[in-house]
Amino acid sequence: MPSQEKIGFEKTKGWIDWHSNPSKPIFKPPPGAVDAHCHVFGPGDVFPYAPERKYTPCDASKDQLFALRDFLGFSRNVIVQATCHGADNRALVDALNASKGKARGVATVKRSVTDAELKALDAAGVRGVRFNFVKRLVDVLDKGEVAEIAQRIRPMGWHVVIYFEAQELPEHYDFFASLPTDVVVDHMGRPDVTRPVDGPEFGLFLKLMREHPNFWSKVSCPERLSKTGPDAYEDVIPFAKRVVELFPDRVLWGTDWPHPNMTTHAPDDGKLVDFIPKMAATNELQRKLLVDNPMRLYWPEETQRRQA
Ligand code: 0GY
């Protein structure tokens, strides 16, 4: 008789598994490159998915993530807690502990988190907390709770990661701008890439970045943003290029493996790596995007040592 938990772990209907045979990228990341947005899922029979989840993913283990890291030519990962695990960070911590220092994490916590729990997450390599404002992923998010947690993690040197969609930015703008830590925005705030890169919608996101030097952006997920279909993602280039060129010292990049909630195709991670030089055209921009910036945010002690 399977356990109650296992019965609940049938993948969401229509869920597309991650690409099992990605191509070897032609672009070679610079030495020390960091994949700064990826996840581990389960395995569900060891690390159960959260009861409040909006989707049930396929399992995507730490070993599979580390194998992909090596295959793509990357050195480190930043593993980000996804909503399917709620505020249960055990799978994340397990992956961090197994990474031999090559992974750092972004957790999800609730107001009830204790100082001792925050300390334990820090010791495991967590350096930030994520708040998901995407309505299809989370029912309600209490901004008072977000502000309170942000105040608590500030003295630890952690940052806040936020995920929202472009049409929601006007509603949240002032609140986001008031956050007291570094703030990392997932996937450029999910612009609608059929709209002009110089238009008001993306303009508001660029304003947030320009007027608030504590804001960073992940120039990730062309596969989610593109309307032009698998592997090409050409329509995303002007948006990503704009962010990289305007804010070269505050951008990060990640695969988003294992690509939760993709409904059109399983992205080829090798092709995603080959997308990097299209948005970061020079060696210098690539080094900042893939090495200097993520190292400064997630392994600051190594950056300081290098500079000393
Ligand atoms: C991503 C994107 C998605 C999912 C989540 O936490 C999550 O469940 O972030 C999405 O569905 O767009 O970056 O993983």
Boltz pocket constraint, residues with backbone or C-beta under 6 A from the ligand:
constraints:
  - pocket:
      binder: B
      contacts: [[A, 81], [A, 82], [A, 83], [A, 84], [A, 132], [A, 137], [A, 163], [A, 186], [A, 256], [A, 259], [A, 260], [A, 261]]
      max_distance: 6.0
